[in-house]
Amino acid sequence: MRILIVGDVVGRSGRRAFNNLTPKIKSENNIDVVIVNGENSAHGRGISCSTFNELLAGGADIITSGNHIWDNKDVFNIIDREPFLLRPANYPEGTPGKGFCIYPYRAKNIGVINLSGRVFMPTMLDCPFAKAAEIIHDINKSCDIIVVDFHAEATSEKMALAFFLDGRVNAVFGTHTHVQTADARLLPKGTAYISDLGMVGARDSILGVVPDLIVEKFLTAMPNKFEVAAGDCIYCGIIVAGDDKTNKTLSIERIYEQV
């Protein structure tokens, strides 16, 4: 089993890069399943029906999200009916949508869990550690493979969750900060880990946004309207490979391409 996991897709430029490069990466690397974070796919904030469908058309099988999931109100038209569109599982009870899914692929069931951190993030969320343990307990017997998208700000919180889940899931990968980290590795008990996948978006940008707008905000402390940057893009993610007989994780490889 080979799973391609792709970082936050930012706006139109990111969607185009994802759609242009994903089929090539799938073909060249014998990819079975594609997971992508799509919470910034609609104009850089949120996800809409059309951007959701565009990511599916580009090769995505499961789409995760994070703190921007509600920024585009169009998401409420699909969040409860699309089985493989996720929002963080540790949102309060009664929140629309779901935080995990079981994706069937051939003879395998792949569990995907989406969680949000609480350090420098919204604090009204449930504990991601407890929620992860609860979901894994519930789905473990139904799944051959389990992976976790931890949408969080602090690398310490991401690492802590990864060590907490080491040996219980196949992979824990961080999203949200849009900058790919260089720490992809297998943890001592066999779980693949990276602090942040990075993004799919304009290379000459600040987290996918026009640089001048971000610089102005730092200089003036005044609000302004962010605009998604255009131009050449980067495509960031990982490939997680597992043993088809034992379902144990064998390797994690970083993907960093220019489009």
PyMOL commands that set and color helices and strands:
alter all, ss='L'
color gray80, all
select helices_A, chain A and resi 11-29+49-58+73-77+128-142+155-165+211-220
alter helices_A, ss='H'
color red, helices_A
select strands_A, chain A and resi 2-6+8-9+33-37+62-64+100-105+108-116+145-151+171-175+185-186+192-194+199-202+233-242+249-258
alter strands_A, ss='S'
color yellow, strands_A
deselect
rebuild
show_as cartoon
